[in-house]
Amino acid sequence: MRTAALLGLAASLLGVWSPAGVSVSAADDAAVRVVPSAPLRSAAPDLGTLRPEVPRGYGTIEQRAAQAAAEQAAAVAAQAAARASTRQAPAPVGSAHAPTTKAPAAPKATTPAPTGLPLGVKPGASTQVVTVVAPTSRSTTATLTAWELRPSGWTAVLGPVSARVGKAGVGQASETSTRTPAGTFTLTEAFGRAGDPGTALPYRVVDGDDWWVSDVTSPLYNQYAQCAPLTCPFDEAVSENLAAAGHVYDQAVVIDYNRSGTPGAGSGFFLHITNGAPTAGCVAIDAGSLTTLMRWLDPGARPLISIGVG
């Protein structure tokens, strides 16, 4: 009986639990009888009614993420407000680091466009420039380009085209050399055996009575003259009869080199039609390009020609 009682007490304390699904009962003092009993079944919990207990001070993952985002947004807003306040706050009087308010920038003055021209040409008031660039001082060929000043700057309107220059190249000219003069010169008049091609420059149709004086002893040195052959007041033998020169003078523009007539400095330099050979000092290009150039030249644009090595 004592054994049964003890077993009963133990079962009671253990929550009426018995191993292997059996129960123990006392029949008498002499024997213990094991009686099979029905397996214990615990009631299935209703998961819908379970609520996890979250320790105080903690939240769900979603709640903690939302709280962190809110705190970050608040910090960013506070920093922005602080910067705005700093910009708007008046600087202390006499502060060496006081921000200054810049006055509206005045419109920039319109400056002349860079020349952009070969040979470092300084065109002055001219808005039309013809450049003739030889590769070396001894070259008998060069490149001719016509330039026009437009709102965007100097713009090539003709060329580059091939040109022939003096047999002795480009440089210091003289009456006794065949060198094309280097420098920048005006273009103020034109002539030709053929009719006016449509140029705005003063144009003279020439014949056998028209000359360019190369007599260094004449007061007409390096000037145009008109007189019948054998009647001229200068040495005709050293001067140039413009009609007798042939088709190269069908059209030509006078290059205003030494127009003051310094004796011996050189005379009779023209831009004319090429015959494919080096010249005696002139600049020569093909007839089509010359016609186009002459139609483009405008006295009001103060046209220049610049000749050099580059």
Secondary structure, DSSP 8 states (H G I E B T S, - for coil): -HHHHHHHHHHHHTTS--GGGEEEEE--SS-EEEEE----------GGG------TT---HHHHHHHHHHHHHHHHHHHHHHHHHHHHS---TT-TT--------------------GGG---TT-SEEEEEEESSTT-SEEEEEEEEEETTEEEEEEEEEEEE-BTT-EE---TT---EE-EEEE---EEESS---S-SS-EEE--TTEEE---TTSTTTTSEEE--TT--SS-GGGSEETTTT-GGGSSEEE--SSTT--TTS----EEEE--SS-BSS-EEE-HHHHHHHHHH--GGG--EEEEEE-
